[in-house]
Amino acid sequence: MNYDYDLIVIGAGPGGLAASERAASYGAKVAIVECDQVGGTCVVHGCIPEKLMTYAASFLQFFQNADDYGWGNVSTQFDWSQFMKAKEQHIEHLSQVHIEHLKKAKAELINGQARFLDAYTLEIGDRRVTANKILIAVGGRAVKPNLPGIENAITTRELLELNARPDHLAIVGSNHIAVKAAGIMNALIPKVTLITPETQILPGYDDDLRSTIQTQLSQLGVQILCRSQVQQLEREQSCIKISVSSEAVDEISTTTVAWIENRTPNLDGLNLEQINVDLDQGAIAVDEYSRTSQPNIFAIGDCTLRPHWTPAAIASGRAFADTEFGDQLCAVNYENIPAVVSTKPEAATIGLSETQAREKFGDAVRCYRKTFQPLFNLIGESKQEALLKLVVDQQTDRILGAHMVGEYASEIIQMIAPAMKAGVTKKHFDQAIGIHPSLGEEFFTMREKL
């Protein structure tokens, strides 16, 4: 059978773009379909705008300490509109860069919503196209619960696109996205409240990292309400009343509510039931080579149950293309992927938490932890401590996990990733010589066992 394309990719996010360009480099005739801006959630609605906002928030710490460092008093007035305009311009630029990359790779961009007619045919608007292979890379989307007044709440996507600065932002959630938003916005707006049903923020992360971030966010002014359930939202003119089941308060009055709890694969409208693609917990079920239950249909990224990180989607996209078009059987190892909570303070982690390690290795686990004041804080008003922690299997001396709270945590922790894949031990850390003075060198000086 003759097909219009060798490969059609649905979704021009990081994974879909990586797969398209790699497959095209092998000589495949490729088309990529996107109904939104090219770049996907990461570039347009997530990682990039969040990181730009993190940079904006980081100036506050320097301004607050400028006088003690000899620069005199510096204005701390933040122009929300000016920043949002600059952010949108940068995102548009990045989107255009990706479009140019597709053109250079000779992959065709098709704008519109794709819908399966059969396993080899897609309907995009009034156009029908066929492909020998189809890759689904549609990502995920935020979901809100069915509560009275929930239409008054926004998601992260809308939060990052607000035209006006909120006076009081209430965030409902405890995951890394919610905590990240709370820390960033706390430096940019007058008041932030974080509401979570859990006893502590960041479930699933190392307990020391969780408690350190929660304490420091509170010290920086974020109101954190744990063990609290939102019952309903009600708009009253310019404010929103939040009814809360909590030990601390019954009601909160705020200008903006961001619901940042759950995300779901963005499968609506694809008509997957037409082609009998199997799902697992609402996501597309795939094997180690991204194959679905249909032999010519594949899936990568946040629409699967794989780790929901941009680099993981990119690696999956390239591995798919290498396997299907490059004659190189390639599967991605998703173990020990570093992760960042790019809030204020920043945190990063890789490997097992102490709890996870003890569940797996029992009494063989030994932990090493250090807290200290970074050198920057010795002059000025900043008092937030840095936390560094190593989780070790004492029987083999191998590092099972590394966790950090402090400036540049993401840059430091991700460089531990290749060492962990190579089997780095605590002895290797002890024998290493670091750069002084730096935060990272403290990983090499931890001797006391917990």
BELQUI-V428407 format. One record per backbone hydrogen bond with DSSP energy under -1.0 kcal/mol. NH is the residue of the N-H (numbers start at 1). CO is the residue of the C=O. Records with the same first field share a line. If there is no record, write none. Layout:
NH = CO  CO
//
This chain:
5 = 130
6 = 29
7 = 29
8 = 133
9 = 31
10 = 135
11 = 33
17 = 13
18 = 14
19 = 15
20 = 16
21 = 17
22 = 18
23 = 19
24 = 20
25 = 21
27 = 24
28 = 23
31 = 7
32 = 108
33 = 9
34 = 110
39 = 12
40 = 37
43 = 39
44 = 40
45 = 41
46 = 41
48 = 42
50 = 46
51 = 47
52 = 48
53 = 49
54 = 50
55 = 51
56 = 52
57 = 53
58 = 54
60 = 57
62 = 58
63 = 59
64 = 60
65 = 61
69 = 65
70 = 67
71 = 66
80 = 78
83 = 79
84 = 80
85 = 81
86 = 82
87 = 83
88 = 84
89 = 85
90 = 86
91 = 87
92 = 88
93 = 89
94 = 90
95 = 91
96 = 92
97 = 93
98 = 94
99 = 95
100 = 96
101 = 97
102 = 98
103 = 99
104 = 100
105 = 101
106 = 103
107 = 102
108 = 30
110 = 32
112 = 34
115 = 123
116 = 270
117 = 121
118 = 121
122 = 129
123 = 115
124 = 127
127 = 124
129 = 122
131 = 120
132 = 5
133 = 6
134 = 296
135 = 8
136 = 298
137 = 10
141 = 264
143 = 262
147 = 145
150 = 147
152 = 149
153 = 150
154 = 257
159 = 155
160 = 156
161 = 158
169 = 191
170 = 256
171 = 193
172 = 258
173 = 195
179 = 175
180 = 176
181 = 177
182 = 178
183 = 179
184 = 180
185 = 181
186 = 182
187 = 184
188 = 185
189 = 185
193 = 169
194 = 223
195 = 171
196 = 225
202 = 174
205 = 202
210 = 206
211 = 207
212 = 208
213 = 209
214 = 210
215 = 211
216 = 212
217 = 213
218 = 214
219 = 215
220 = 216
221 = 218
222 = 217
223 = 192
225 = 194
227 = 198
228 = 196
229 = 245
231 = 243
233 = 148
234 = 241
236 = 239
239 = 236
240 = 254
241 = 234
242 = 252
243 = 232
244 = 250
245 = 229
252 = 242
254 = 240
255 = 168
256 = 168
258 = 170
259 = 154
260 = 172
264 = 141
266 = 139
267 = 265
270 = 267
274 = 271
275 = 272
277 = 272
280 = 283
283 = 280
284 = 303
285 = 278
287 = 291
290 = 287
292 = 297
297 = 294
298 = 134
299 = 290
300 = 136
304 = 301
309 = 307
313 = 309
314 = 310
315 = 311
316 = 312
317 = 313
318 = 314
319 = 315
320 = 316
321 = 317
322 = 318
323 = 319
324 = 320
325 = 321
328 = 322
339 = 349
341 = 347
343 = 341
347 = 341
348 = 404
349 = 339
350 = 402
352 = 400
357 = 353
358 = 354
359 = 355
360 = 356
361 = 357
362 = 358
364 = 361
365 = 362
366 = 392
368 = 390
370 = 388
372 = 386
377 = 374
378 = 375
386 = 372
387 = 405
388 = 370
389 = 403
390 = 368
391 = 401
392 = 366
393 = 398
394 = 364
397 = 393
399 = 424
400 = 391
401 = 391
402 = 350
403 = 389
404 = 348
405 = 387
406 = 346
409 = 406
412 = 408
413 = 409
414 = 410
416 = 413
420 = 416
421 = 417
422 = 418
423 = 420
424 = 419
426 = 397
429 = 425
430 = 426
431 = 427
442 = 439
443 = 440
444 = 441
445 = 442
450 = 367
//
